[in-house]
Amino acid sequence: MALIVPDENKQINRTNHLLIIGIDQYQHHPPINNARSDAETFRDILVERYQFEKEHVTELLDEKATRKNILKTIRQLANSLIERDNLLIYFSGHGTMNKRKTQGFWVPVEAEKEVDDFVAILRILALLQDMKAHHVYLIVDACFSGSMIVKAAPEVVELLEENPSRRVLTSGRKEYVSDGPIGGHSPFLTAVEQFF
């Protein structure tokens, strides 16, 4: 991605980083048909067609997508990325909400049934807000992923391109979403692919 700086009329070349998380084989939850392959497909699209280089791609797939590894990896990115960097995070796996439907969570591979086993979306958002990276974009294909969305006023949206931003694209609101048929892709990735 490149940004035009109006005052100097020159391009700033930014380094694009990608974190993909895809979990099919859960230890204590039903398996998912296409989460891992969707994440890998999305990775391949960005590397082959866009300015994402393999050395800037981090993968947490199946058994590597533990709660500790997810938070540690995002924290490491928060500490290492600078203002000249952009970050895209793609998560495909189970999502859930607490009983009162006030907070959403990503379900890591080893999670059992307790809220403490999950990755709180509020924790992820806090780590992203603390990053120095210029643009951070999340694409989340999980149930209840819409709990990540915070609405911005129209005047704020106009400023997002020139100023650092944090954006989210999700497969649904606070609801269950389909994984798609075995050996295929989720309806969400199928729709996203049309834009790439």
C-alpha positions, 0 to 999 in steps of 0.5 A, spaced: 500 500 500 502 507 498 500 513 501 500 520 497 502 525 502 499 532 499 504 537 502 510 533 499 507 530 493 511 524 494 509 516 495 511 513 502 512 506 500 509 501 506 511 494 508 505 490 508 505 484 513 500 479 514 498 474 519 493 468 518 490 464 523 486 458 520 483 452 525 479 446 523 482 441 528 479 443 534 481 439 541 474 440 544 470 443 539 467 440 533 472 441 527 471 446 521 471 444 514 474 450 511 477 454 516 485 452 514 484 452 507 480 459 507 486 462 510 491 459 506 487 461 500 487 468 502 494 468 503 496 465 496 491 471 493 495 476 497 502 474 496 501 472 488 497 478 486 498 484 491 504 487 495 505 482 500 512 478 501 512 471 504 518 473 509 512 478 512 507 473 512 506 469 519 501 463 520 498 460 525 494 454 523 491 448 527 495 446 533 499 452 532 493 457 533 493 456 541 491 462 545 498 463 548 501 463 540 495 468 538 496 473 543 504 473 543 504 473 535 499 480 535 503 482 541 510 481 537 507 485 531 505 491 536 512 491 538 516 490 532 511 494 526 513 501 525 509 507 522 511 505 515 508 498 516 501 496 514 498 489 517 492 485 515 490 479 520 485 474 517 482 469 522 478 463 520 475 459 526 470 458 531 467 465 535 463 465 541 460 470 545 459 470 553 452 469 556 449 476 556 452 477 549 456 483 551 463 480 549 465 476 543 471 471 543 475 467 538 476 460 540 483 458 539 485 450 538 486 448 545 480 452 548 475 448 552 468 451 554 470 456 559 471 464 557 478 464 560 480 459 555 478 464 549 481 470 546 477 476 548 476 481 542 477 486 547 484 484 548 485 484 541 482 491 539 487 493 545 493 490 542 491 493 535 490 500 538 497 500 541 500 498 534 505 503 531 503 500 524 499 505 519 493 501 517 491 495 521 485 491 517 482 485 520 478 480 516 474 475 520 470 469 518 467 466 525 461 466 528 459 473 532 465 476 529 461 482 528 462 484 536 468 487 533 465 492 530 465 499 532 461 505 528 464 511 526 461 518 525 461 520 518 466 525 519 471 520 522 471 516 516 473 521 511 480 522 515 481 514 515 485 514 509 490 519 511 491 518 518 492 511 521 486 507 521 484 500 524 478 497 520 474 490 520 471 486 515 467 480 518 462 474 516 456 476 520 454 480 526 452 477 532 450 471 529 452 464 527 455 463 520 456 458 515 463 454 514 461 452 507 461 444 504 467 440 505 472 441 500 470 448 498 470 455 501 466 458 506 460 463 503 464 469 506 471 467 503 467 466 496 464 473 497 471 476 499 475 473 493 470 476 488 474 483 490 481 480 489 
